Amino acid sequence: MKRLFPIFGAITTALLGFALYEALIAAPTEQTMGNVQRIFYYHVSSAWTAFILFAINFVASIVYLVKRSEKADVIALVGAEVGVVFCTVVLVTGPLWARPVWGIWWAPGDVRLTSTLVLWLIYVSYLILRRFSSSGQTPMIAAVLAVFGALDVPLVYFSIWFFRTQHPQPVIGDGGAIDPRMMHVLLLNWLAFSCFAALLCWARYRLEVLRRDVDETLALESLLEPRGSR
């Protein structure tokens, strides 16, 4: 598996570079918004990737609550960490697009924007809990928080169908339309972002397992250390 990591990393790097070229140069320019529309390829791809990572966190948290599996706990933690990274990209690229198109950075009261921010805050709170709490119940409390946070994901996704919102309506499905070339570039960027997310999760999972092994070894050594040598 260690040999596959650099190979997968090289493939991901090449894919990200090609996707960047497709998004910024090869993709057709949108007639109304112009080049600012190209943020769409990164904004939507980051959002979809974040949703997948939060779904992984949700499933792993459920497994941990049922089986108390340490592996599931690590997967949940990694999914939340990398998911927050991509959700942050969503919150940054959204206003960058909105300012030239809407004339404002943020639309107060917009359900999708607000629910996305709430989603980000929930998972940041999850990570803060995991980082600074030393209680033995922390993994269980964090898993419950993750299950609660996952309930916000469907609200974020379906909000533009159920509520009046300034956010653009869907261009995929529900009668939406998108140029086939733009759709190709969007899916390519989502594939590249998904591979990048998988690479980050892979590296972070290995690091977290190693950290826990070291902590367990140090704790065991401290228990076995003769009292007189302290």
N, C-alpha and C positions, 0 to 999 in steps of 0.2 A: 504493500500500500504506500510506503514511503516513496518508492520510485515513481508511482503514478502521480504523486502530488505535483512535482515540477512539470510533468508533461501536461497535466490538466491546467496548470497555471499558464503555461505557454499558449495552449489552445484558447484559454479564456482571454488572455491579453490580445491575441490576434483577432478574436471575435469582437472584443470591445473596440479595437481600432477600426475594423471594417464597419461595425455598426455606427461609429462616430462619423465616418466618411459618408455613409448612406444617409444619416440624419441631417448633416450639415450641408452636404453638397449634392448628392445624387437625388434626394427626395424632391418632388416638385414643390414649388413655392405656393402657399395658400393665397388665393386671390384677395381676400378681405383683410387678413391680418399680416400678411407678408412673412418675413423671416422669423418674427417672434413666435410664430406658430410652431417652429421646430422644437421649442421647449416641450411641446406635447409628447414627443417621443421619449423623453427622459422622465417627465412628470408621471405619465400613465404607466410606463414600465416600472418605475420605482414603486408606485402605489400597488400594482399587482404583485410585485415581488414581496412587498411588506405584508400584504394580506396572506400570502402563502406562508411566510415565516411566522406570523402570528397564529395561523392555523396549526402549524407544527407545534408551537408553544402550547396551544390549547390542548391538542391531543396528548402531548407528552405530559402535561400537567394532570390531565384526567388519569392517565396511566399511573403516574406517581401517587395520586390520591388513592387509587385502588390497590396498587401492588407495592408501594413504597420503594420503587426501583430507583437506585442511584443513577443508572444510565439514563432513565427517563428524565430525571431531575436535571442532568447535565444538558440533555437535548433541549429541554424547556428553556433553560437559562441562555443557551447559545441562540436559540430561535428568537428570543426576546431582544437580545443584544443586537444582533444583526438586523432584526426587524425595525428597531428604533433608528438605526442608521438610515435605512431606506425611507422610513416614514419622515425623517428629518429632511431628506432630499425632496420629498413631496411638498412639505411645508415651505421650503425655500424656493423651489421652482414655481410654485403656484403664484405667489405675489410677484415674482419676476415677470410672469406672463400677464398678470392682472393689471399691473401698473400702466403699461402702454395700451392695453385693450380696454379696460374699464375706466382708467384714469385714477384708480385708487389701488393701494397695496392690498387692502383687506376689506371685505364686505361684512360689516358687523351684522350678526343675526342670521347669516347664511347657514343653513342647516349642515350642508356638507362640509364647509370650512370649519365650523365650530365643532362638529362631531369628530373630524379628523384631528383637530387640536386636542380634544378630550382623549381620543385614543392614544395619541403621543404621550400625554401627561400620565395616563394610566400605566403605560409600560415603562416610562421613566421612573415612576413611583415604584414599580415592580423591581427595577434594577437597583434603585437606591435601597430598598428593603433588603435585597440580596447582598448588597455591598456592605452595609453598615450594621445590620442586625447580626448578633452572635448567638441568638437563641437557638436551641435545638429544634424548635418548632418553626423556624424561618422557612424551610422548604415547603412545609404544608401550608403556611399562611400565604406564601408567594403563589403557590399553585391555585389556591382559592381566588386570589386577586387576579390571576391570569385567566381563570374561567370567567370571572366577572368582566374583565376587559375585553374578552373575545366577543361578548354580546354587542359591543359597539361596532364591530366590523360590518355586520349586515346593515346597520343603520347608516354607516358611512357610504356603503355601496349603493343602497336602494334609496337614499334620501332624495336624489334628484327625480325619482319617479313618484314619490309620495308627498313631497312638499314643494311649495313654490320657492325656487331658489335662483339666485343670479348665476350660479355655476352653469357652464354650458351643458346642454342636454346630451345624452349619449349618442355617439356617432356609430356605435356598433350595436346592432340589435334594436328591437323596439322601433323599427322604422327608420333608424339612423342610416346615414350614408357616409362612406369614406372612400376616397380614391384608392383603387386597388394597389397602386404603387406606395401610397402612404401606409396602407395596412401592412404591406410587406415589410416596410422599414420599421413599423411599430413592433411587429412580431419578432423581427430580427434583434431589435434593441432589447425586447423583453427576454429573449433567449440569452443574450449577452449578459444582461443584469442578473438573470437567474443563475447562470454559470458563475458569475462573480460572487453572488450570495452563497452559492454552494462551496466555493473556494474558501470564503471567509469562515463559514460554519465549520468546514473541515479543519482549518487551522485552529480555530477557537476551541473546538471540541477536544482536539489533541492537547492543547495547552491547559484546558480546564482539568482534564483527566490527570495530566502530569502534576498539576498543582495539588490536586486532592491526594494523589499518591505521596507526594512529598510531605504534605501536612500530616497524613496518617503515619508516615514513617517517623517524623519528628515527635509526634505525640507518643508513639510506641517507645521510642528511645528514651523519652523523658520519664516514662513509667518504669522502664527497666534500669534506669540509672541508679546506682547505689546511693542511698541517702547520705552517706558520709562524704561523698564526692561533691555534694552541692554546697 
